[in-house]
Structure formats: C-alpha cells, structure tokens
C-alpha cells in the first residue's frame, strides 16, 4: 500500500523553514548592525520556526498526531540545545517552549483533520 502524504502540512513545514532562513539572513543582521534591542528575538529565530517546521513535517508524513508531534518537536529541540556541549542559552529554551505552546494552540484552534 502506497503511503499517503499530507501535502499542506509538508508545504507548511517548508514555509517555516524558509521563513527561518530568510529572517536569519535579513532580520538578524539588520538588528545586530543597528544595535537594536528586540528582546532576543533575533537570537532565537531558529527556535521560533524550528518547532512548527518539524511538527508540520512529522504530521505531513503521517508519523504522529499534531499534538504528539508538537510535544516530540519541543523535546527534540530542547535536546538539541542541551546536548552538544552542555552550553545552552536560556532564551533559546524559552523560545522553543513558547513556540511549542503556540504551535499546540494553533492546532487546537484550527482543529486539523485526522485523529488527535
């Protein structure tokens, strides 16, 4: 039996990935160059977009429900921050957690099709 992919979710994952790349290469340099304090958003762009991107990708390939995928994505990015050398930024962890909460709420509000 051929595996069915959920194209809108995969396209959403691609959107967040591209958004992260664009913001990291435009917004972040602008903020740093002009010495603007943006409450650490420029520093945590990757964390803000990583959770919804991975969540949508996992849901798109029919691996997990949206809610489990969100939880797993937050766990993966937490581990990614903590494991490499034990040096991590609390702002990155907070952004990952906040992004997970927003992603979860978006799924809850828009109630995607499929089992939950």
N, C-alpha and C positions, 0 to 999 in steps of 0.2 A: 504494500500500500504506500502510495506517494505521500510524503509529509506536506501538510498544508502550512504555509507561512502566512502570517498576518501582515500584509504589506504596509498598511498605515502605521503600524507600530514600528516597523523597521525604518520607514521613512522618518518617523518622529525621532528615532534614535540617531539617525544620520543628521537631522536638523540640529539636535542639541550638540552633537559632536562638532559640526561645522561652526555653530554659534560659539562654542568654546575656543576653537582655533582662531576665529575672526576677532573675538574680544581680547584674547591673549596677545594678538599681534597688532591690535589697533588701540583699544581702550587702555590696556595696561601700560604701554609705552607713553601714551599721552598723559596719564595720571602721574607716572614717575617723572617724566620730563618737566611737567609744570608744577611739581611738588604739591599736588592736591591731596588732601586727606579725604578719602572716600569710605571711611570706616572699614578698611581692609578688604573691600570688595575686589579690587584689582589683584590682590594677593591670593584670593580664594576662588577666582573664576572657575578654575578647573574642577573644584569640588562642587560648585553650584550646578554645573552642567553634567558632571560625571554620573551622578545618581540617576537623574531621569534618562540619560542616554543608555546606560547599562540596563536599567529597568525595562525600558521600551524594547531594547534588543532582545532581552530574555523572554519577554512576553510575546514578542513578534515571532520568535522561533518555537513558540508553544512549549516552553520549558516549564514555566511556573505561572501561577495566577498573578495578577498585578500586585496584590498585597504581599505575597511571599517574595516576589521578585524585588519589590521595593526594600523589604527587610534584608534580603540577601545582598542587594547592591550596597546598602549602607554598611553592612558588615564587611564586604569586600574592600570598600574604600577606607574604612577605619583601619583594617589590617594593612592596607597599602601604605597608610600614613605612619603606622606604628612600627611595623616590622623592619624596614630596611636597615636602619642603624640605631633605632631607639630614639632618634631625634625627630620630634614632630612639633608642629605648630598647633596650638590650641584653637586658633582661628580657623584652621583647615578642618579640624574635627567638628567645631561648631557649625561651620558651613555645610559639612557633609550631613550632619544631623538635621539641620534646618532644611536642607534640600530634600532629604528623605521625608520629612514631615510634609513639605509642600507637595511632593510627588504623590505621597499617600492620599493627601486631601484632594488632589486633582482627580485621582482615580475614584475616590469616594463620591465626589460631587458629580462627575460626569458618568459614573457607573458604566464602565465598558462591558461589552457583551462577553459572554463566556462565564465559566464558573468562578466563584470568589472564594 
